[in-house]
Amino acid sequence: MRILLVRHGETPWNAEGRYQGREDIPLSPVGEAQAEALGLRLRDLAIDRAVASPLSRAQRTAQLVLGPARADRLRTDSGLLEIAHGSWEGLLASEIRDRDPERLQAWRDAPDSVLMPDGGESLQHVFDRAWPALQRACEGLGADATVLVVAHDAVNRVILCHVLGIPFSRLWSFRQAPTSMNLLEGGSADTLEVVRLNDCAHHTPLFGEAVHRAL
């Protein structure tokens, strides 16, 4: 089984460095172009199923990757929603530093210890819903099946940490750029291996800068 785990394309808030979380921010023109480029790269690939976060930036990315001919394969799963940042949403890191400096520093140094403020989530909360969503995406598919999963930065990171066998404290030890693609392979969701990580070849040169500015 092959899982193409993709982060959504760039949004205006990504470009500005704002924490967007559950805010339903659409793709920017750059993000649309990134998703179209990934769709062109994968146009000849047989995709058996596609699952996306319900947020429009993820759904639109999946739609552009699939194209009209494969559009009927797409469904959504709320387990793939981005981490709820609570009162951080819509803010720049500089603004959070002024309002909530200790938590922001902990988010950088020990992200597994942080509960987002005012009804937000922890990384464990995200994993506890995202991993079952990934398992659901694979249900009933054969060993040769390919699944497209389009989600978000924090969602992808906790899934990848789990597959790699590293703690969530190592969340920042790899990147998840806009429209990055990760390839996971295995006999089931519980026996996956990481084959490709943060692959942005469809829109960024090998040594190009493909980073996010806020999570």
Buried (B, 14 or more C-beta within 10 A) or exposed (E): BBBBBBBBBBBBBBBEEBBBBBBEBBBBEBBBBBBBBBBEBBEEEEBBBBBBBBBBBBBBBBBBBBEEEBEEBBBBBEBBBBBBBBBBBBBBBEBBEEEBEEBBEBBEEEBBEBBBBEEBBBBEBBBEBBBEBBEBBBEEBEEEBBBBBBBBBBBBBBBBBBBBEEEBBEBEEBBBBBBBBBBBBBEEBEEBEBEBBBBBBBBBEEEEEBEBBBB
